[in-house]
Amino acid sequence: MAGARGKHDWKHAQYFRYATVVPTVNKLLKKINISGSLTAEEPMSRHTTFAVGGPAELYAVPNNTDDIRELLRLAEEDGLPWFVLGGGANILVSDSGIRGLVLDTRAFNRFEHRGEDLILGAGMPVSDAVAAAAELGLGGLEFLYSMPGSVGGAVWMNARCYGHSVDEVLTEVRYIDEERRLRTYTSSREEFAYKRSPFQGRKTVMYETRFRVHRADPSELAARMREYKEDRASKGHFAAPSAGSVFKNNRAFGAPTGQLLDSIGLRGYRVGCAKVSDLHANIVINTGGATAAEIRAVIEHMQQQAEDRLGLTLEREVLYAGEW
Ligand SMILES: Cc1cc2nc3c(=O)[nH]c(=O)nc-3n(C[C@H](O)[C@H](O)[C@H](O)COP(=O)(O)OP(=O)(O)OC[C@H]3O[C@@H](n4cnc5c(N)ncnc54)[C@H](O)[C@@H]3O)c2cc1C
């Protein structure tokens, strides 16, 4: 019965979508003139590391900042919400998808170095950028090697791995602000904190970044990067679709969140095809065919159990995106 009801709800949602949203989207598709691509009803499961998520009503891959500004202008004119997508490695997109416009930043893939200054497009996969820099004997970013996601996403999250975080090496960000102006942000560490950046809570689009690197021996860099990758592999990071750690660590809790969740027996806890990894109790995996709702149910169970049994309020790191 539950299945039949689910199907009915889905059909109703589809009807509603076609009756109300599609005319707006079609109108937009006709009037937008950008050099990048624009499609409708793009499944987000293709663009997230959880491999789940319903369609984005409009999915754009802008080629340059003029494209982004034009897309933002039209979205605003038509009252469409918009969302910036990096590598989709820290988001859980709902099964009913994302209303409005998704801006995929992948075309912003500049890689250039001037002395000890590394200029990276915000859409470049961060791990590829680290590998390319290391080959040139430029060190400083190795801690990010083999972490999924884009450079922009790593800045937005102030990604942290192996005792280092992005704010230690970031010097500048070029972005489009809330008034669609091109701006340059000079990085100041006081504005960052653990998994926090000044871009959170703002409606901006980062398109280029600068990092401070240093000269180093490429073979030493390669050895360190190999260690990080092997460590991630041993924790099952590449074994199944996930978004990495679900909850942040909190020093005040006295132990890493994974250990705390392990202590209350959550490894292997499952709802449908979503489950807590057998290798790491702070990672939820899609064992194949999971829905976003199942993943969210596992996450909420973990949070509730931590509250009820340990008296700890965990802060979620994975972001919920789309219509829930
Ligand atoms: C296996 C695995 C291991 C992981 N390990 C770690 C780890 O060790 N440390 C860690 O910190 N994280 C880790 N993560 C989480 C994830 O890799 C990071 O949070 C990463 O920085 C997310 O980047 P992204 O490009 O995928 O961002 P997305 O998930 O695409 O987006 C995240 C947020 O950033 C915003 N955003 C992205 N790009 C831009 C832009 N150009 N302009 C404006 N806003 C933007 C989005 O709108 C969204 O709000 C892991 C994930 C996986 C799957």
The ligand as a Tripos MOL2 file, in Angstrom:
@<TRIPOS>MOLECULE
LIG
   53    58     1     0     0
SMALL
NO_CHARGES

@<TRIPOS>ATOM
      1 C1         34.3070   10.2260    0.1460 C.3       1 LIG1
      2 C2         34.2550   11.6270    0.6680 C.ar      1 LIG1
      3 C3         35.2030   12.0820    1.5580 C.ar      1 LIG1
      4 C4         35.1770   13.3890    2.0660 C.ar      1 LIG1
      5 N1         36.1540   13.8060    2.9100 N.ar      1 LIG1
      6 C5         36.1440   15.0720    3.3740 C.ar      1 LIG1
      7 C6         37.1930   15.5650    4.2230 C.ar      1 LIG1
      8 O1         38.1430   14.8510    4.5400 O.2       1 LIG1
      9 N2         37.1200   16.8440    4.6520 N.ar      1 LIG1
     10 C7         36.1100   17.6710    4.3030 C.ar      1 LIG1
     11 O2         36.1030   18.8360    4.6970 O.2       1 LIG1
     12 N3         35.0970   17.2420    3.4760 N.ar      1 LIG1
     13 C8         35.0960   15.9780    3.0080 C.ar      1 LIG1
     14 N4         34.0900   15.5440    2.1830 N.ar      1 LIG1
     15 C9         32.9860   16.4370    1.8420 C.3       1 LIG1
     16 C10        33.2190   17.2080    0.5230 C.3       1 LIG1
     17 O3         34.2030   16.5760   -0.2530 O.3       1 LIG1
     18 C11        33.6660   18.6340    0.8260 C.3       1 LIG1
     19 O4         32.7330   19.3000    1.6480 O.3       1 LIG1
     20 C12        33.8380   19.4470   -0.4590 C.3       1 LIG1
     21 O5         34.5340   20.6200   -0.1500 O.3       1 LIG1
     22 C13        32.5180   19.7800   -1.1340 C.3       1 LIG1
     23 O6         32.8150   20.4260   -2.3530 O.3       1 LIG1
     24 P1         31.8110   20.3670   -3.5760 P.3       1 LIG1
     25 O7         32.4190   21.1120   -4.7000 O.co2     1 LIG1
     26 O8         31.4020   18.9780   -3.8590 O.co2     1 LIG1
     27 O9         30.5750   21.1860   -3.0000 O.3       1 LIG1
     28 P2         29.0290   20.9170   -3.2400 P.3       1 LIG1
     29 O10        28.6060   19.7140   -2.4650 O.co2     1 LIG1
     30 O11        28.7150   20.9480   -4.6920 O.co2     1 LIG1
     31 O12        28.4070   22.2200   -2.5540 O.3       1 LIG1
     32 C14        28.5700   22.4490   -1.1660 C.3       1 LIG1
     33 C15        28.1540   23.8960   -0.8660 C.3       1 LIG1
     34 O13        29.1020   24.7820   -1.4620 O.3       1 LIG1
     35 C16        28.4380   25.7090   -2.3340 C.3       1 LIG1
     36 N5         29.3350   25.9620   -3.4660 N.ar      1 LIG1
     37 C17        30.0630   25.0420   -4.1600 C.ar      1 LIG1
     38 N6         30.7820   25.6680   -5.1220 N.ar      1 LIG1
     39 C18        30.4910   26.9900   -5.0420 C.ar      1 LIG1
     40 C19        30.9100   28.1340   -5.7920 C.ar      1 LIG1
     41 N7         31.7600   28.0570   -6.8160 N.pl3     1 LIG1
     42 N8         30.3960   29.3480   -5.4290 N.ar      1 LIG1
     43 C20        29.5240   29.4460   -4.3900 C.ar      1 LIG1
     44 N9         29.0890   28.4090   -3.6650 N.ar      1 LIG1
     45 C21        29.5720   27.1810   -3.9840 C.ar      1 LIG1
     46 C22        27.1630   24.9860   -2.7500 C.3       1 LIG1
     47 O14        26.1550   25.8960   -3.1730 O.3       1 LIG1
     48 C23        26.7960   24.2560   -1.4670 C.3       1 LIG1
     49 O15        26.1160   25.1260   -0.5980 O.3       1 LIG1
     50 C24        34.1240   14.2470    1.6570 C.ar      1 LIG1
     51 C25        33.1600   13.7940    0.7410 C.ar      1 LIG1
     52 C26        33.2210   12.5050    0.2400 C.ar      1 LIG1
     53 C27        32.2030   12.0560   -0.7560 C.3       1 LIG1
@<TRIPOS>BOND
     1     1     2 1
     2     2     3 ar
     3     2    52 ar
     4     3     4 ar
     5     4     5 ar
     6     4    50 ar
     7     5     6 ar
     8     6     7 ar
     9     6    13 1
    10     7     8 2
    11     7     9 ar
    12     9    10 ar
    13    10    11 2
    14    10    12 ar
    15    12    13 ar
    16    13    14 ar
    17    14    15 1
    18    14    50 ar
    19    15    16 1
    20    16    17 1
    21    16    18 1
    22    18    19 1
    23    18    20 1
    24    20    21 1
    25    20    22 1
    26    22    23 1
    27    23    24 1
    28    24    25 2
    29    24    26 1
    30    24    27 1
    31    27    28 1
    32    28    29 2
    33    28    30 1
    34    28    31 1
    35    31    32 1
    36    32    33 1
    37    33    34 1
    38    33    48 1
    39    34    35 1
    40    35    36 1
    41    35    46 1
    42    36    37 ar
    43    36    45 ar
    44    37    38 ar
    45    38    39 ar
    46    39    40 ar
    47    39    45 ar
    48    40    41 1
    49    40    42 ar
    50    42    43 ar
    51    43    44 ar
    52    44    45 ar
    53    46    47 1
    54    46    48 1
    55    48    49 1
    56    50    51 ar
    57    51    52 ar
    58    52    53 1
@<TRIPOS>SUBSTRUCTURE
     1 LIG1         1 GROUP 0 **** ****
